[in-house]
Each structure stands twice: as structure tokens, then as C-alpha cells.
């Protein structure tokens, strides 16, 4: 079922690129925290394994530092400060490499999920989150917290059951360890610990993959738009369709007026005779060939012919030539070379007729 907005409209439309881009600018992208946790878990185990010698030596040094002089230890403020500083330096030395690597891993996994994007808007404080009423509503009366709670319960339950199943036999077998040496016991514990960790990690990986898919699906559903949102966005980006239609109509009207104003200046109008009309003007000093100054079909063609008659512009009927000029030329184009001869004959005929009319008048 499609989600509904507070005003009751259903989100049935796919999100536009503009809305997705705006969400990315605000730092809103699909990501799974379970994937981050999984990466930190695995890399944490790997770091502990790789630095086990370093950690063991550091623990041994700390033990010697604390217990090496207990027999002559004098308790005072300076001594407490000395041991406190020594302990702090120990933890800093041991945990610093560990924490640095985990921070790098967390950042890398985060960037891997959403890409490297700098989002200043995401860093801006949102005072709306300080509203206690909306906070209580979001925490206790919305679906998201319930879904997250169910997810966490299922995760803990699945990992708990798997852990119990894996450790049950190990605990039972541990009863027999009393017969073995310390080194055998340590070997047994290390082997079973490693086996337990990678099996639990595998289960966690499956859960993280499922959560990643869910987060992608949830983000897509959250980003869906209502029909009204799509319409409003189209108005914002492309303009109101009604206004655009009026502007286009006005532009066409103005272009038509400019075209009709050129008809009286034409040398001849080639007609179909009923469907097409193309007005030509030839100025050798400006162009190498006659130019189409006006053209039209049906009603526009009739109007061109009317203006031509009113201004004594000759009309020449030629079905083939009228169609060819209408199809191959736009306003302001020179006629194509293949029509030079035919048009030249028409213009020559028109010029001869004009000369005869002038002689008759004289």
C-alpha cells in the first residue's frame, strides 16, 4: 500500500531526480548502520589478531609497572598522580592504533554506501528537533521506532540462538579439559573462539545485507511523491503549463505577424494552389539565391495569397514546386540548389510580366 501524506494524499509516483538531488544535499541517503557495525566488528577482530603481540607486551609492561614495586610503595598524592598518568598513557598507547583504524573503516564504509558528498546542510542545527512534542510523537507514535525495535529484537534473538547452539557443545566438552595441560587448554579455547567469531560474524553479515536492502527499499518508498508534488515541481522547474501555452501562443502570433509583413516585399508567391503557399524574394546583392520570406499551409496559405493580391505580388501556381519549397525550406532559408532552374524560370517569367505591365502603363 502506498504511503500517505498528512493531507491524505498517496505517494504513488517515483521520486524525481530533483528531489533525490535535494535529499543528497541535505545528507539524506540510504545507508545501513548494520553494515558499519559489521565492518567495525570484523576489522576490530583482525586488528586484535594482528596486534596481539603488541597488546600482550603492553599488558605485561603495565603489570610490571603496577606490581613491581608494591613492596616499597608509599601512598601519597604524587604517587597516585604518577600511576594515574602511567595508566592513561598505557590505554592511549594500546587503544590509539585500534581506534584510528576503526574510525577510518567506519568512514570508508559510510562513503562506500552513499558516496563522497560534502553536505553543509546536514551539519546545520535543526531546531525543529528540539520540539519535545514532535520528539515524543516521532519516538512513540510513528512506525519507524517500532520497526527499529523489532529489528533489534530479531537481531539479538537470532545471534543469541546461534551463539547458544555454537557454544553448547563447547561448554560440555570443556568439562574434559581438566585432563589436559595449560597449553592444550589455551589451544582449545583459541580454536573454538576463532570458530565462534567467524560463524557469528557470518550470521551478522547476512543480517547486515538484509538491512542494507531494506534501507534502500525504505528510502525509495520515503522519497516517493504524490501527484500534486509532481505537478508542483514541474511548475517550479518548467513553469506553469497554462502560462507556457499562452507564451508559446503569443510567440507564434508575433512570428506570424512578422512573416506576413514580409509578403508584400516578395517577388512571387508559389501556390499549390489551395494547400500551400511560399513567398520568395531575390536580392542578388544580399544572397546568392532566392530566399523564402513566408510560407504556410491551408488557412495560413490562403492568408498569404490574400496579402499578395492586396499588394500586387504575382501568384504562380505550381503544385510540385510549392510542395518542394514548403518541405525543404524554413523561413529565411535560401532555396535548395536542385530547385534553382525551376525558380529561375518562374522569376524570369514574373519579371517579363512586370516589364510588360510597365510598358502598358507608359
N, C-alpha and C positions, 0 to 999 in steps of 0.2 A: 504494500500500500504506500502511495506517495506521501511524503511529509507535508504538513500543513503549516502555514504561517499564522501568526496571531490573529490576522483578519480573516482566517478561514480559507484562504486560497491554497490549492495544492501545488507542490513543487514537482511539476511533471516534465519540465524542459531541461535539456542538458546545459551545463554551465558554459557561458561564452568565454572566449579567450580573454576578453577584457576583465571579467570577474575573476578568472583564475590568476591573471597577472596582478590584479589588485590584492588578492589574497596572499600571493607570494611577497609582495611589497610589505605587507603587514606581518610577515613572518608566519603565516598560516599555511602549512604544507603537511601532507600526510606523513606521519612518522610513528614508529613503534618504539616505545621505551623498553619493551621486552628484548628487542634486538640489541639495544645499547647494553642492557643488563647482561645478556648472553655474552657479548663481546668482552665486557669487563670481567665476567666470571672466568672465561677461558684464558684470556690474556693474564689475568691475575694468577691463575694456577701455573701458567707457563713461566711467568716471572719468578714465582716462588721456587719452581723447579730449577731454573737457570741460576738463581742467586742463592740456592740452598747452602752452598759452602760459605758464601759471604755472610749470610744471615746467621749460620751456626757459629762462625768465628766471632761475630759481633756479640752474640749472646754469651759466648764463653768469656769474652773480654769484659762484658758487663758483670758477669758472675764474679770474676776475679776482682773487679773494681769494688764490688759491694762487700763480698765476704772475705777478701784477702787481708783486711786489716781490722776485723771485728774485735780481735783480742785487745787492741790498743786504741779502740775508737772512743773519742771523747765527744759527748753530745753537747753541742752549742749552736748558736745561730749561724756562725760562719761555716761550720761543718755541714749543717743542713742545706745551706745555700750551695755548698760545694757539690754535695750529692744530687741536689735538685738540678743543677746546671749540667752535671755529668749525665744524668738520666735523660734530660731533654735533648742533649746533643746526640745521645745514642739513638733515640727514636727518630730524630731528624736525619741522621746518617743512614739508618736502616730503611726508613719509610720514604725518604725523598725520591730515590730512583723508582720505587714502586709506584708512588702517586703520580710522578711525572709521566710515566709510560701509560698509566690508566687514563689520565686526562687527555693525552694525545689520542689514545684509542677511542675514547668517548667522542672527541671532536671529529675524528676521522669517520666513525660510523654515522654520526649525525649528518655530516656533509655528504656521506655516501647515500643517505636516504633522500635528502632534499636538495642536494647540490650546494655549491658555494654561492651564497647570496648574502649581501650586506643589506640588512633591513633596519634602517634607523627608526622606522615607525614602531617596530617590535620592542625597541628599547625605551620608548616614551612611556611615562607612567599613565596608567588608565585609572582615573579617579572613579569611574563607574564601578570598579571592582571593590571600592571601599564602602559601597552602599550595603549595609547589613541586611536589608530586606531582600534585595536581589541576590545577595550571597546565600542566605538561608533557602531561598527559592531554588537556586541552582544546585545546592548541595542535597536538599532533601525532597524536592518536589519536581525533579526532572529525571529523564530516563538515563542520562549519561552516568551519574554516580551509581545507579543501580546496576547498570551493565558492567561498570568497572569493578564493583564489589563482587558480582557473580564471577567475573573473570578471575579475580584474585583468589576467591574461594576454590574455584575449579583448579587453578594452578597449584595452590598449596595441597589440595586433596590428591591430585594426580602425582605430584612429586613425592608427597608423603607415602602414598601407597606403593609407588615404585621403590622408594628407599626402604620401606619395611620389607618388601619382597626380596630386595637385594641383600639386606643386612641380616635377615632372619637366619639364614643358613650359616652366615659368617659368625654370628654370635654363638650359635650352637657348637660350631667347630672350634671356637676359641676356648671352650672348656678343656680341650685336649692339649692346649699349648703348654700346660704346666710340665709336660714331659720333655719339652724342647729347651734349647739354650736361648740365651738372650738374643743372639744374632738371628737365630731362626725365627724367633717371635717377631723381631723387627722386620725381617724379610717378609713374613706372612702379613703383617699389618700394612706394610708399604704396598705390596702387590694388590691386596684387597682394597686399599684406599684408592689407588690409581684406577682400578677396575670400576669401583663405585662412582668415582668422579666423572669418568668419561661416559658411563651409562646414564647417569643423571643429566649430564650435560647434553647428551643426545636427545633425551626427552625434552629438556628445556629448549633445544634448538627447534624441535617440531612445534612446540607451543609458541615460540617466538615467530616462526614462519607463519603460523595460523593468525597470530595477532597482526603481523605486518599486512597480510591480505585483508584482514578485517578493517584495519585503519585506512587502507586505500579505498575500500568499498564505502566506509563511513564518510570519508572526506568527499568522495564523489556525490554521495547522497546529500550531504550537508550543503554542497555547492550548487545543487540543482536550483533552478529558477522557476518562478511562476510565469504564466503567460503575460501578466501585467508587467513584471520585471523585464522580460524580454522586450516588450513593446516600449517601455520607458527608456531602456538602454539604447534601443535603436533610434529613438527620438533624440537622445543626447548625442549619439555619435554620428548619425546620418541626417538628423533633422526631422522635423515633423513631416510625414508623407504628404499631408494636405498642403502644407506650405511649400514643400518641394515641387509638388504638382503645379501649384499656382505660379511659382517662379519659372518652371520649365515652360508652362503655357505662355507666360509673358515674354520669355526669351524667344520662343518660336514666333510669337506675334510680331516682335520687333524685327526679327530676321526676315520675316515675310514682307514687312513694310520696306525694309532696305532693298530687298530683292525686287519688289515691284517698282521701286523708284528707279531702278536701272533699266527697266524695259523700254521706256521712251528713248533711251540713248542707244538702243540696239540697232544693228544694221538690218537684221532679218529675224523672224521667228519661224522656226521649223515646226510644223504641226503634224499630227498623226492621221487624220485631222481632229478626232474627238477626244482621245485619251491622253495624249502627250503634247507638250509644247516646250520648246527650248529656244531661248533668245540668245543670239550670237552678236558679238561686237568685234570688229577687226581694226586694230590700230597698229600699223606696221612699225611706227617709231617706238612703241612700248612693248610689243610682244611679237614673237616670230610666227604666231598662228592665231586664228580667231579664238576668242575666249567666251566661255559660257557665262553670261551675266544673270540669267534666270532660267529656271526650269520647274516643271510641275506636272502633276497628273490629275486627270478628272477635273474637279472644281477649280483647283489652282491653275490648271492648264487653260480653262475657259476664262479665268480672270486675266491671265497673261495676254490672251488673244484680244480681250476687250480693251485692255490698256494699249495694246499695239495698234488697234484700229483707231482709238481716240487720238493717238499721236502719229498717225500715218506711217507706222512701221510696217514694212511689207510682210505678208504672211506667205509662207511657201509650204505646200502640202507634200510630204514625202514620208510614207509610213516607215520604210526601212531606216532612213537617216534619222528620223525623230526618235525611234526606239533605240538605235545605236548610240546617239548622243546622250539620251536620258540614262542609259545603263552604264556608260563608260566614263561620264564626266560629272564632277561636282561643281558647285558654284565657284567661279574664279579659276577653273582649270582651262588649260588650252585643249583644243580638240586633239584626239589621237592622230598620229601620222597616217594611219590607214584610211582616214576619212578626209585627208587634205584635198584630194582631187574632186570628190563629190561636193564638198563645201565650197571649194573654189569655183566650181561651175555655177552653184547657186548664187554666190556673191556676185560673180560676173554678170549673171542674168539680172540680178537686182540692180546693180549699178547701171546697166544698159537701160533698164526700165526707168530709173530715176533721171537719166540723161534725156530720154525721150519726153518725159513729163516736163522737164525744164524747158526744152526746145518748144514744146507746145504752148507753154505759158508765155514764152518770149514772143 
